[in-house]
Amino acid sequence: MKVVGLTVGAVQENTYLVVNEDTKEAVLIDPGEEAERIQETIVELDLKIAAILITHCHFDHIGAVTPMAQSTGAEVWVPRIERPILEDIMAFVPWEGFGPYESYVAEHDVSGGERLELAGFAIDVMFTPGHSPGHVTYSFAEEKAIFSGDVLFAGSIGRADLPGADMMTLMSSINRLIETLPGDTVVYPGHMQPTTLDQERTTNPFLHDLR
């Protein structure tokens, strides 16, 4: 597995291409903005996009879903609870100056507990609400890697002051990740740099109570 990260948009969101180096197939995770730049990277690396996966439907993670689905022909997997947001994006953008974004009707939804077989990878879907009601984390267990959206960051955690967010639920989701996955699992977050579960368990000031 090779992970190619692109930081896009005014909110500096991380979009990821998870590449199977044997087949040149890839999974695209959270295409937030800058569709042309993402597509240029796909062409440059000569990749075929097998699927588009969404961790949650805040606008900075889904703004480029429609153009990327149209340009790649890949189908989209969305958290079931948050499907209505993807289908009417601009109604849920809380601040002026962002967008316009084109809505999309996803071909698939997930709610946690599924195992997806895409691009040669086995991907476990983990339900990790708290930052948003339907948030999921995608775990590539054989690769010891997770794509955590806005649940856990290097030295920080996701916001719990947004509509539908809840701090206790968020902390429970983070605890579930730490308790059920190996400590050396690499965390690819929706913002900022990658980290590991062990690093955050031992040093993240927001996780003091979990320790």
N, C-alpha and C positions, 0 to 999 in steps of 0.2 A: 504494500500500500504506500502511495505517495500522496501527501496532502499539499495542495496548492491553495494558499490563502490570499484573498484580495480584500483590502480594506476600502470600503466604498461609501460614497454619500457624505452629506454634511454631518451625520451622526457618527461617522467612522465605524460602520458596522462591518463585521467580518463575514464575507461570503467564502465558502470552501468548495473546492473541487477535490473529491476523494477518488484517486486514480488507481485502477488496477493496471500495474505496469506490464503485466503479461499480455493483456488484451487491448489496452488503450481505451477501455470503457471507463466511465466515471459517473459518480453521483454528485449532483450539484446541491449544496445545502444552503438555504437561506439567501437567495439572490435578492439583495435589498435595493440596490440602485446600480447605475452605470452598466446597463445591459450591453452596450456596445463594447465596453472594455472587457466584460466577462466573455462575450462571444469572441473577441479578438484573442483572448488567452486560450480558449477552447480550440480555435483554428491553429494557433501557433503551436500548441502541443499535440495537434492532430488527434483530438479526443472525440469519442462518441458518448453523448450523455444518455445514460440508461434511465435516470430518474431524477426528479427534483423533489427534495425533502424539505419540509418546513418545520422548524421547532415550535414557533408560535407566530401569531399573526399581527404583531405590532408592525406599523407601516415600514419601519426601517429594515425589516427582515423580508418583506414581501413585495416591495415596490417594483422589482424587475421580474416577478414571476411570469406575468403574461408575455412580455417580449421574449423571455428565455424559453418558455414552453413553445412558443410559436417558431422560434428560430431553430430549436434543436429537435422538435417533435417528441420530446420526452413528456411522460405523464407526471402528474403532481400528486404528492401525498401531503395531506394537511391534518392537523389536529381536529378531531371531529367537533369538539365543543366550539372551536373558533372558525369553522367553515363559513358562517355568515359574514365574518369580517372580510375574508378573502373575496367573497362574492360582492362586496360593496365597500371597497377599501376607503374611499374618500369620506364616507360617512363616519369613519372611525379615526380619522387623522385629527388629533386634538389641538394642533397648532397651525396657524397660517404660515404660508411660505414653503410648504412641502407638497410635492406632487406637481401636476396631477398624475395619479397612478391608475392603471387600467385593471379593473377587477377580473377575477378568473374563477371558473367553476372547476374545482379539482376532480380528477378522475377517481381518487382514492382518499379515504380518511383513516386515521389511526387514533387510538385512545390509550395505548399502553398495553403491553403484553404480547404484541405481535412480533413475529420474526419475519423480516423481509429478506428475500434472496435477490439481490440486485447487483449488477456489474461484477458478479463473482464473489460478492461479499455476503456474509450472514450478518444482518443488522437487527439487533434487538431494540424494540421501542419501549422506553421507560417513561411512565407517567410522572412528570415532575412539575406539578402546578405550584403556584405561589407568586411568581412574577406575573403570570397571566393564568386564567382559569384552566386552559386546556394544554398548557405547555408540555412538550415531550422532549426527551433527550434520546439521541440515537447512539447506541453502543455498538462498536465494532469489536466484539469481545476477543476474537482471535488476534486482533491487532493491538489490543489493550489501548483503545482510543475511544473517547466519547465526544460528541458534539453537543454542547450543553446549552446552546442558545444564551439566554440571559439569566440562567439560574446561578451559576458560579463563575467568578472571575479570579484572576491572579490578585490576591490581596483584598478582594471585595466580593460582594454578592449582588444579585439583581435587585432592582428597585421594588419596594412593596407599597409605594404610595400612589400607584396608578389605579385606574378603575379595574376592578376585578382581582386586584392583588391582595395578598394576605401574608404577613410576616411569619406567623407560626406555620402556615402551610409551606412556605418557602423553606424554612429551616428544616422541616420534616423531610422535604424532597432532597435537600442537600445531604442530610444525615443518611437517607436511603442510598444515595450514590456512594458515600464514603463507607458504609457498612457492607454493601453488597458487591463492590467491585475492588479489584486489586489496587493497592496503594500506588503502584507505579503506572497506573492508567493515565495516559496523557489526556488532558482536558483542552479541547479546542473551543474557546468561548466565543460568544457573539460580539464581544468587544475586547480590546486589549490583547495581550500576548498569551500564548499557550502556557499551561502549567501542569501540575500533576495533582492527583487527589492527596497523596502524602504531603506534598508541599503545602497545600491549603489546610489540611487537617492540623498541621503542626505550627503554621505561622500566620494564617489568616485571622486577623483580629476579630472579625465578625463571627468566627466559629469558636470563640473562647468557651461558650457554654456547652457546645458539643464535646469539647475536650474534657 
